[in-house]
């Protein structure tokens, strides 16, 4: 076992323990995917989120295999997110081999590679990244993973592939109708209901076979860099107020029907209900 293998074995166990997810497939994905290509040359700026970055003293790869986010663009706050958070998110999605995943906000492609490992060689991952330089890095980093296609364009678009999972790594003030429309029956959408400046929550929504009531729940609190095209200052203000209440009681997303007394938060044409399905 070389140094990198030893680091990654420790790191995978650390990440899954912190995520409180005992899933051997998630652990194997984090052990198998090297972080070095996606982080770029060191030294690196690391952090815990919401705190100042800390620069590593040198480019020893041991620093990459900690449960820390890694800065891709310090000035704009673009990071490879904290591994244990993503392990928790990914574990909540119940990803199966052979599934099709759309990722919105691929960055340099690290979590795209994790997704590719989870869907396996017979699956498919479409990775959307709007920042040209990051999309180019992701394309280079992922070129050997033939089940991945990197698209340098917005992931809020009407021509998204039909998917079993849409995994969003950018905060939004609402669920995009494009995402909902792209889901197959039984498909899952996981996205941060957290526009710019809002400490929101990671919302998991499942498309039913029929009807306008979609099972939904928050899997954790979350904050992300904002998703272009899905920001709204007033909605953000109201979401901040809503998250001061019992967000863990949310049970469904309702579409195109008036809110009732079970409404936790109402948007334009959608609302979240605390009523049991």
FENJOMO-V46258 format. One record per pair of residues at least 12 apart in sequence whose C-alpha atoms are under 10 Angstrom apart, sorted by the first residue. I is the first residue (numbers start at 1). J is the second residue. D is the distance in whole Angstrom. If there is no record, write none. Layout:
BEGIN
((I J D) (I J D))
END
This chain:
BEGIN
((3 61 9) (3 62 8) (4 31 10) (4 34 8) (4 35 10) (4 36 10) (4 61 7) (4 62 8) (4 64 10) (4 65 9) (5 31 8) (5 32 9) (5 34 9) (6 31 9) (6 62 9) (6 65 10) (7 31 9) (7 34 10) (7 61 8) (7 62 6) (7 63 9) (7 64 9) (7 65 6) (7 66 9) (8 27 10) (8 28 10) (8 30 7) (8 31 5) (8 32 7) (8 33 8) (8 34 8) (8 35 9) (8 62 9) (8 64 9) (8 65 6) (8 66 9) (9 27 9) (9 28 9) (9 30 8) (9 31 5) (9 32 9) (9 65 9) (10 31 8) (10 65 8) (10 66 9) (11 27 9) (11 30 8) (11 31 7) (11 62 9) (11 64 9) (11 65 5) (11 66 6) (11 67 7) (11 83 9) (11 84 10) (12 24 10) (12 26 8) (12 27 5) (12 28 7) (12 29 8) (12 30 5) (12 31 5) (12 32 9) (12 33 10) (12 65 8) (12 66 9) (12 67 9) (12 83 9) (12 84 9) (12 87 10) (13 26 10) (13 27 6) (13 28 9) (13 30 9) (13 31 8) (14 27 9) (14 65 9) (14 66 8) (14 67 7) (14 83 9) (14 84 8) (15 27 8) (15 30 8) (15 31 10) (15 65 9) (15 66 8) (15 67 6) (15 68 10) (15 82 9) (15 83 6) (15 84 5) (15 85 8) (15 86 9) (15 87 7) (15 88 9) (16 30 9) (16 67 10) (16 83 9) (16 84 6) (16 85 9) (16 86 10) (16 87 6) (16 88 8) (16 91 10) (17 84 8) (17 87 10) (17 88 10) (18 67 8) (18 83 9) (18 84 6) (18 85 8) (18 87 9) (18 88 9) (19 83 8) (19 84 5) (19 85 6) (19 86 8) (19 87 6) (19 88 5) (19 89 9) (19 91 9) (20 84 9) (20 85 10) (20 87 9) (20 88 7) (20 91 10) (21 84 9) (21 87 8) (21 88 7) (21 89 10) (21 90 10) (21 91 7) (21 92 9) (22 91 9) (23 87 10) (23 91 7) (25 91 9) (25 95 10) (25 96 10) (25 117 9) (25 118 7) (26 87 7) (26 88 9) (26 90 8) (26 91 7) (26 95 10) (26 114 8) (26 115 10) (26 117 9) (26 118 7) (27 87 8) (28 114 9) (28 117 9) (28 118 9) (29 87 10) (29 111 10) (29 113 9) (29 114 6) (29 115 8) (29 116 9) (29 117 6) (29 118 7) (30 65 10) (30 83 9) (30 87 8) (30 110 10) (30 111 9) (30 113 9) (30 114 7) (30 117 9) (31 65 10) (31 114 10) (32 113 10) (32 114 8) (32 117 8) (33 110 8) (33 111 9) (33 113 7) (33 114 7) (33 116 10) (33 117 8) (34 61 10) (34 64 9) (34 65 9) (34 110 9) (34 113 9) (34 114 10) (35 61 9) (35 64 7) (35 65 8) (35 70 10) (35 80 10) (35 109 10) (35 110 7) (35 111 10) (35 113 10) (36 59 10) (36 61 7) (36 64 7) (36 65 9) (36 110 9) (36 141 10) (37 108 9) (37 109 9) (37 110 8) (37 137 9) (37 138 9) (37 140 9) (37 141 6) (37 142 9) (38 70 10) (38 72 9) (38 80 8) (38 107 9) (38 108 6) (38 109 6) (38 110 6) (38 111 9) (38 113 10) (38 134 10) (38 137 8) (38 138 8) (38 140 10) (38 141 7) (38 142 9) (39 64 8) (39 70 7) (39 71 8) (39 72 7) (39 79 9) (39 80 8) (39 108 8) (39 109 10) (39 110 8) (40 59 10) (40 71 10) (40 72 8) (40 108 9) (40 137 9) (41 58 10) (41 59 7) (41 61 10) (42 55 9) (42 56 8) (42 57 9) (42 58 6) (42 59 4) (42 60 8) (42 61 8) (42 63 9) (42 64 9) (43 55 7) (43 56 5) (43 57 6) (43 58 5) (43 59 5) (43 60 8) (43 61 9) (43 63 9) (43 64 10) (44 56 6) (44 57 8) (44 58 8) (44 59 7) (44 60 10) (44 61 10) (44 63 8) (44 64 8) (44 70 7) (44 71 7) (44 72 9) (45 57 10) (45 63 10) (45 64 10) (45 68 10) (45 69 8) (45 70 6) (45 71 5) (45 72 8) (45 73 9) (45 74 8) (45 79 9) (46 63 9) (46 64 9) (46 66 9) (46 67 10) (46 68 6) (46 69 6) (46 70 5) (46 71 6) (46 72 10) (46 74 10) (46 79 9) (46 80 9) (46 81 10) (46 82 10) (47 67 9) (47 68 6) (47 69 5) (47 70 7) (47 71 8) (47 79 9) (47 81 9) (47 82 8) (48 67 8) (48 68 6) (48 69 6) (48 70 9) (48 81 9) (48 82 7) (49 68 8) (49 69 7) (49 70 10) (49 77 10) (49 79 9) (49 81 8) (49 82 8) (49 223 9) (49 224 10) (50 223 9) (53 69 9) (53 70 9) (53 71 8) (53 74 8) (53 77 10) (54 70 10) (54 71 10) (55 70 10) (55 71 10) (65 83 9) (66 82 9) (66 83 8) (66 84 10) (67 81 10) (67 82 6) (67 83 6) (67 84 6) (67 85 9) (68 80 9) (68 81 8) (68 82 5) (68 83 7) (68 84 8) (68 85 10) (69 81 5) (69 82 4) (69 83 7) (69 84 10) (69 85 10) (70 82 8) (70 83 10) (72 107 8) (72 108 8) (72 134 9) (73 107 10) (73 134 10) (76 225 9) (77 224 9) (77 225 7) (78 107 8) (78 224 9) (78 225 7) (79 107 8) (79 108 9) (79 224 9) (79 225 9) (80 106 9) (80 107 7) (80 108 8) (80 109 9) (80 110 7) (80 111 8) (80 169 10) (81 107 10) (81 110 9) (81 111 9) (81 169 9) (81 224 9) (83 111 9) (85 220 9) (85 221 10) (85 222 9) (86 111 8) (86 114 10) (86 169 10) (87 111 10) (87 114 10) (88 219 8) (88 220 9) (89 167 9) (89 190 8) (89 191 10) (89 202 8) (89 203 10) (89 204 9) (89 219 7) (89 220 8) (90 111 10) (90 114 9) (90 115 8) (90 118 9) (90 167 9) (90 190 9) (92 188 10) (92 190 9) (92 204 8) (92 219 7) (93 164 10) (93 165 8) (93 166 10) (93 167 9) (93 187 10) (93 188 7) (93 189 8) (93 190 7) (93 204 8) (93 205 10) (93 206 10) (93 219 10) (94 118 10) (94 165 9) (94 188 9) (95 115 8) (95 118 7) (95 119 7) (95 164 9) (95 165 8) (95 188 9) (96 118 7) (96 119 6) (96 120 9) (96 123 9) (96 164 9) (96 165 10) (97 116 9) (97 117 9) (97 118 6) (97 119 4) (97 120 5) (97 121 8) (97 122 7) (97 123 6) (97 124 9) (98 116 10) (98 118 9) (98 119 5) (98 120 6) (98 121 7) (98 122 5) (98 123 4) (98 124 7) (98 147 10) (98 164 10) (99 116 10) (99 118 9) (99 119 6) (99 120 8) (99 122 8) (99 123 5) (99 124 6) (99 125 8) (99 163 8) (99 164 6) (99 165 8) (99 187 10) (100 115 10) (100 116 10) (100 119 7) (100 122 9) (100 123 6) (100 124 5) (100 125 6) (100 126 8) (100 147 9) (100 148 10) (100 161 9) (100 162 8) (100 163 5) (100 164 5) (100 165 7) (100 166 9) (100 184 10) (100 187 10) (101 115 8) (101 116 9) (101 119 8) (101 123 8) (101 124 6) (101 125 5) (101 126 6) (101 127 8) (101 148 9) (101 161 9) (101 162 9) (101 163 6) (101 164 6) (101 165 5) (101 166 6) (101 167 7) (101 183 10) (101 187 10) (101 188 10) (101 189 10) (102 115 10) (102 124 8) (102 125 6) (102 126 5) (102 127 6) (102 128 8) (102 148 10) (102 149 10) (102 155 8) (102 160 8) (102 161 7) (102 162 8) (102 163 6) (102 164 8) (102 165 6) (102 166 5) (102 167 6) (102 168 8) (102 179 9) (102 182 9) (102 183 10) (102 189 9) (103 115 9) (103 125 7) (103 126 6) (103 127 5) (103 128 6) (103 129 9) (103 150 9) (103 155 8) (103 165 8) (103 166 6) (103 167 5) (103 168 6) (103 169 7) (103 190 10) (104 126 9) (104 127 6) (104 128 5) (104 129 7) (104 130 9) (104 151 10) (104 153 10) (104 154 8) (104 155 5) (104 156 8) (104 166 7) (104 167 6) (104 168 5) (104 169 6) (104 170 7) (104 179 10) (104 191 9) (104 227 9) (105 127 7) (105 128 6) (105 129 5) (105 130 7) (105 131 9) (105 134 10) (105 135 9) (105 153 10) (105 154 8) (105 155 7) (105 167 9) (105 168 6) (105 169 5) (105 170 6) (105 171 10) (105 225 10) (105 226 10) (105 227 8) (106 126 9) (106 127 6) (106 128 6) (106 129 5) (106 130 9) (106 131 10) (106 134 8) (106 135 8) (106 138 7) (106 150 8) (106 151 9) (106 152 10) (106 155 10) (106 167 10) (106 168 9) (106 169 7) (106 170 9) (107 127 9) (107 128 9) (107 129 6) (107 130 9) (107 131 8) (107 132 10) (107 133 9) (107 134 5) (107 135 7) (107 136 10) (107 137 8) (107 138 7) (107 169 9) (108 129 9) (108 131 10) (108 133 9) (108 134 5) (108 135 7) (108 136 8) (108 137 5) (108 138 4) (108 139 8) (108 140 9) (108 141 7) (108 142 9) (109 127 8) (109 128 10) (109 129 9) (109 134 8) (109 135 8) (109 136 10) (109 137 8) (109 138 5) (109 139 8) (109 140 9) (109 141 7) (109 142 7) (109 148 10) (109 150 9) (110 138 8) (110 141 8) (110 142 9) (111 127 10) (111 167 10) (111 169 10) (112 125 7) (112 126 9) (112 127 7) (112 128 10) (112 138 9) (112 141 10) (112 142 8) (112 145 10) (112 148 8) (112 149 10) (112 150 9) (112 167 10) (113 125 9) (113 127 10) (113 138 9) (113 141 9) (113 142 7) (113 145 8) (113 147 10) (113 148 8) (115 127 10) (115 148 9) (115 167 9) (116 142 9) (116 145 7) (116 146 9) (116 147 7) (116 148 7) (117 145 9) (117 147 9) (119 147 9) (120 145 10) (120 147 8) (121 145 8) (121 146 8) (121 147 6) (121 148 10) (122 146 10) (122 147 7) (123 146 10) (123 147 6) (123 148 9) (124 145 10) (124 146 9) (124 147 5) (124 148 6) (124 149 8) (124 163 9) (124 164 10) (125 145 10) (125 146 9) (125 147 6) (125 148 5) (125 149 6) (125 150 8) (125 161 10) (125 163 9) (125 165 10) (125 166 10) (126 147 9) (126 148 6) (126 149 5) (126 150 6) (126 151 7) (126 155 10) (126 160 9) (126 161 8) (126 163 9) (126 166 9) (127 139 9) (127 148 7) (127 149 6) (127 150 5) (127 151 6) (127 152 8) (127 153 9) (127 155 8) (127 167 9) (128 149 9) (128 150 6) (128 151 5) (128 152 6) (128 153 6) (128 154 6) (128 155 5) (128 156 9) (128 160 10) (128 168 10) (129 150 8) (129 151 6) (129 152 5) (129 153 6) (129 154 7) (129 155 7) (130 151 8) (130 152 5) (130 153 5) (130 154 5) (130 155 8) (130 227 10) (130 228 9) (131 152 7) (131 153 8) (131 154 9) (132 151 10) (132 152 6) (132 153 8) (133 152 9) (134 152 9) (135 150 7) (135 151 7) (135 152 6) (135 153 9) (136 150 9) (136 151 9) (136 152 8) (137 150 10) (138 150 7) (138 151 10) (138 152 10) (139 151 9) (139 152 9) (154 227 9) (154 228 8) (154 229 9) (155 168 9) (155 170 10) (155 176 10) (155 178 9) (155 179 9) (155 227 9) (155 228 9) (155 229 10) (156 176 7) (156 177 9) (156 178 6) (156 179 7) (156 227 9) (156 228 8) (156 229 7) (156 230 8) (157 176 9) (157 177 9) (157 178 6) (157 179 8) (157 182 10) (158 176 10) (158 177 9) (158 178 5) (158 179 8) (158 181 8) (158 182 8) (159 178 8) (159 179 10) (159 181 10) (159 182 8) (160 178 7) (160 179 8) (160 181 9) (160 182 6) (160 183 9) (161 179 10) (161 181 10) (161 182 6) (161 183 9) (161 184 10) (162 179 9) (162 180 10) (162 181 8) (162 182 5) (162 183 6) (162 184 6) (162 187 9) (163 179 9) (163 180 10) (163 181 10) (163 182 6) (163 183 5) (163 184 6) (163 185 9) (163 186 10) (163 187 7) (163 188 8) (163 189 9) (164 182 9) (164 183 6) (164 184 6) (164 185 8) (164 186 7) (164 187 4) (164 188 6) (164 189 8) (164 206 10) (164 207 10) (165 179 10) (165 182 9) (165 183 7) (165 184 9) (165 186 9) (165 187 6) (165 188 5) (165 189 6) (165 190 8) (165 205 10) (165 206 9) (166 179 7) (166 180 9) (166 182 8) (166 183 8) (166 187 8) (166 188 6) (166 189 5) (166 190 6) (166 191 8) (166 204 10) (166 205 10) (167 179 10) (167 188 8) (167 189 6) (167 190 5) (167 191 6) (167 192 10) (167 204 10) (168 189 8) (168 190 6) (168 191 5) (168 192 7) (168 202 9) (168 224 10) (168 227 9) (169 190 9) (169 191 7) (169 192 7) (169 202 10) (169 223 10) (169 224 7) (169 225 8) (169 226 9) (169 227 8) (170 191 7) (170 192 7) (170 193 9) (170 194 8) (170 195 8) (170 196 9) (170 223 9) (170 224 5) (170 225 5) (170 226 5) (170 227 5) (170 228 8) (170 230 9) (171 191 7) (171 192 5) (171 193 6) (171 194 5) (171 195 5) (171 196 7) (171 197 9) (171 198 9) (171 199 10) (171 200 9) (171 201 9) (171 202 9) (171 222 9) (171 223 7) (171 224 5) (171 225 6) (171 226 4) (171 227 5) (171 228 9) (171 230 8) (171 231 8) (172 191 8) (172 192 6) (172 193 5) (172 194 5) (172 195 5) (172 196 8) (172 198 10) (172 200 9) (172 223 10) (172 224 9) (172 225 9) (172 226 6) (172 227 6) (172 228 8) (172 229 8) (172 230 5) (172 231 6) (172 232 9) (172 235 10) (172 236 9) (173 192 9) (173 193 6) (173 194 6) (173 195 5) (173 196 8) (173 198 9) (173 200 9) (173 226 9) (173 227 9) (173 229 9) (173 230 6) (173 231 5) (173 232 6) (173 233 9) (173 234 9) (173 235 6) (173 236 6) (173 239 8) (173 267 9) (174 191 9) (174 192 9) (174 193 6) (174 194 8) (174 195 8) (174 230 7) (174 231 8) (174 232 9) (174 235 9) (174 236 10) (174 266 10) (174 267 7) (174 268 9) (174 270 8) (174 271 10) (175 189 9) (175 190 10) (175 191 8) (175 192 9) (175 193 8) (175 203 9) (175 205 9) (175 230 8) (175 253 10) (175 267 9) (175 270 9) (176 191 10) (176 229 9) (176 230 8) (179 191 10) (180 205 9) (180 206 9) (180 207 8) (181 207 9) (182 207 10) (183 206 9) (183 207 7) (183 208 10) (184 206 9) (184 207 7) (184 208 9) (184 209 9) (185 206 8) (185 207 5) (185 208 6) (185 209 5) (185 210 8) (186 205 10) (186 206 6) (186 207 5) (186 208 6) (186 209 7) (186 214 10) (187 205 8) (187 206 6) (187 207 5) (187 208 8) (187 209 10) (188 204 7) (188 205 6) (188 206 4) (188 207 6) (188 208 10) (188 215 10) (188 216 9) (189 202 10) (189 203 8) (189 204 6) (189 205 5) (189 206 6) (189 207 8) (189 216 9) (190 202 7) (190 203 6) (190 204 4) (190 205 6) (190 206 9) (190 216 10) (190 217 10) (190 218 9) (190 219 9) (191 203 6) (191 204 7) (191 205 9) (191 218 10) (191 222 9) (191 224 10) (192 204 9) (192 218 9) (192 220 9) (192 221 8) (192 222 6) (192 223 7) (192 224 7) (192 225 10) (192 226 9) (192 227 9) (193 218 9) (193 221 9) (193 222 8) (193 223 8) (193 224 9) (193 236 9) (193 239 8) (194 221 9) (194 222 7) (194 223 6) (194 224 7) (194 225 9) (194 226 8) (194 227 9) (194 230 10) (194 231 9) (194 235 10) (194 236 7) (194 239 8) (194 240 9) (195 223 8) (195 224 8) (195 225 8) (195 226 6) (195 227 8) (195 228 10) (195 230 8) (195 231 6) (195 232 7) (195 233 8) (195 235 8) (195 236 6) (195 237 9) (195 239 9) (195 240 10) (196 223 8) (196 224 7) (196 225 6) (196 226 5) (196 227 8) (196 228 10) (196 230 10) (196 231 7) (196 232 8) (196 233 8) (196 236 8) (197 223 8) (197 224 9) (197 225 8) (197 226 8) (197 233 9) (197 236 8) (197 237 9) (197 240 9) (198 222 9) (198 223 7) (198 224 9) (198 225 10) (198 226 10) (198 233 10) (198 236 6) (198 237 8) (198 238 10) (198 239 8) (198 240 6) (198 243 10) (199 221 7) (199 222 6) (199 223 5) (199 224 8) (199 236 9) (199 239 9) (199 240 7) (199 243 8) (200 218 10) (200 220 9) (200 221 6) (200 222 5) (200 223 6) (200 224 9) (200 236 9) (200 239 7) (200 240 7) (200 242 9) (200 243 7) (200 244 10) (200 247 9) (201 217 9) (201 218 6) (201 219 7) (201 220 6) (201 221 4) (201 222 5) (201 223 7) (201 224 10) (201 239 10) (201 243 8) (201 247 8) (201 248 10) (202 217 8) (202 218 5) (202 219 6) (202 220 5) (202 221 6) (202 222 6) (202 223 8) (202 224 10) (203 216 7) (203 217 6) (203 218 4) (203 219 6) (203 220 8) (203 221 9) (203 222 9) (203 250 9) (203 253 10) (204 216 5) (204 217 5) (204 218 6) (204 219 7) (204 220 10) (204 251 10) (204 252 10) (204 253 10) (205 217 7) (205 218 9) (205 251 9) (205 252 8) (205 253 7) (206 252 9) (206 253 9) (207 253 10) (211 254 9) (211 255 9) (212 252 10) (212 253 8) (212 254 6) (212 255 5) (212 256 7) (212 257 8) (212 270 10) (213 251 10) (213 252 6) (213 253 6) (213 254 5) (213 255 7) (213 256 10) (213 257 9) (213 271 10) (213 272 10) (213 273 9) (213 277 8) (214 251 9) (214 252 5) (214 253 5) (214 254 6) (214 255 8) (214 272 10) (214 273 10) (214 277 9) (215 250 9) (215 251 6) (215 252 4) (215 253 6) (215 254 9) (215 272 10) (215 273 10) (215 276 9) (215 277 7) (216 250 7) (216 251 5) (216 252 4) (216 253 6) (216 254 9) (216 272 8) (216 273 9) (216 274 10) (216 277 10) (217 247 9) (217 248 7) (217 249 8) (217 250 5) (217 251 5) (217 252 7) (217 253 9) (217 272 9) (217 273 10) (217 274 9) (218 247 7) (218 248 6) (218 249 9) (218 250 7) (218 251 8) (218 252 10) (219 248 8) (220 247 10) (220 248 9) (221 243 9) (221 247 9) (221 248 10) (235 265 10) (235 266 9) (235 267 8) (235 268 10) (238 265 8) (238 266 9) (238 267 10) (239 264 10) (239 265 8) (239 266 9) (239 267 10) (241 265 10) (242 264 7) (242 265 7) (242 266 10) (243 264 9) (243 265 9) (245 264 8) (246 264 8) (246 274 9) (247 264 8) (247 265 10) (247 272 10) (247 274 9) (248 274 9) (249 262 10) (249 264 8) (249 272 10) (249 273 8) (249 274 5) (249 275 8) (249 276 9) (250 262 9) (250 263 9) (250 264 7) (250 265 9) (250 272 6) (250 273 6) (250 274 4) (250 275 7) (250 276 9) (251 264 10) (251 272 7) (251 273 6) (251 274 5) (251 275 6) (251 276 6) (251 277 7) (252 264 10) (252 271 8) (252 272 6) (252 273 5) (252 274 7) (252 275 7) (252 276 8) (252 277 7) (253 265 10) (253 266 10) (253 270 7) (253 271 6) (253 272 5) (253 273 6) (253 274 9) (254 266 9) (254 269 8) (254 270 6) (254 271 5) (254 272 6) (254 273 7) (255 267 10) (255 268 9) (255 269 6) (255 270 5) (255 271 7) (255 272 9) (256 268 9) (256 269 5) (256 270 6) (256 271 9) (257 269 7) (257 270 8) (257 271 9) (258 270 9) (258 271 8) (259 271 7) (259 272 8) (259 273 8) (260 273 8) (260 275 10) (261 273 9) (261 274 9) (261 275 9) (262 274 5) (262 275 6) (262 276 9) (263 275 8))
END
